């Protein structure tokens, strides 16, 4: 699982008979992922620290793609292809650009484990577009930020990301627009999931 973060998907992969390995660049996220008991590797998805043809499958879930320049995003897909065995599968889960642009949801707040998480979003139009999300974590009764950071994700459109997968040597087998298996609808789907 490339960009495994805290390892949220690793137990599910293992429960379905897989032998997952999680990869992430963040030591703190990998520290939390260690609770899964799954092998973890600290590394950069632009230069995967694995031999060619090493894996039967590779996943990139919950928008763990799109955080670099567009050329580097292309390199991420090429690296995925490099470490896949012949006839291996690749699952890419990404946001639906058209829906993000139509419904940008500029601000939201939620609670999790006694923390308030405030998110503010804006769209930047440079280099094909990107969504910029400022995340502020606050204590239960304080306005003083405990954590404050910004995420930037390139807004790859459905057609251009499909073409990137194909140009990298992947053959798209199926596409979904939601985690429940619904078909992809460019106007309504919240996600875009490719199986190659």
Secondary structure as GFF3:
##gff-version 3
##sequence-region A 1 196
A	DSSP	alpha_helix	10	15	.	.	.	ID=ss1
A	DSSP	beta_strand	21	24	.	.	.	ID=ss2
A	DSSP	alpha_helix	27	33	.	.	.	ID=ss3
A	DSSP	three_ten_helix	34	36	.	.	.	ID=ss4
A	DSSP	beta_strand	39	42	.	.	.	ID=ss5
A	DSSP	beta_strand	55	60	.	.	.	ID=ss6
A	DSSP	alpha_helix	70	83	.	.	.	ID=ss7
A	DSSP	beta_strand	84	95	.	.	.	ID=ss8
A	DSSP	alpha_helix	97	102	.	.	.	ID=ss9
A	DSSP	beta_strand	107	112	.	.	.	ID=ss10
A	DSSP	beta_strand	115	124	.	.	.	ID=ss11
A	DSSP	three_ten_helix	126	128	.	.	.	ID=ss12
A	DSSP	beta_strand	130	138	.	.	.	ID=ss13
A	DSSP	beta_strand	145	154	.	.	.	ID=ss14
A	DSSP	alpha_helix	158	167	.	.	.	ID=ss15
A	DSSP	beta_strand	174	176	.	.	.	ID=ss16
A	DSSP	beta_strand	191	195	.	.	.	ID=ss17
###
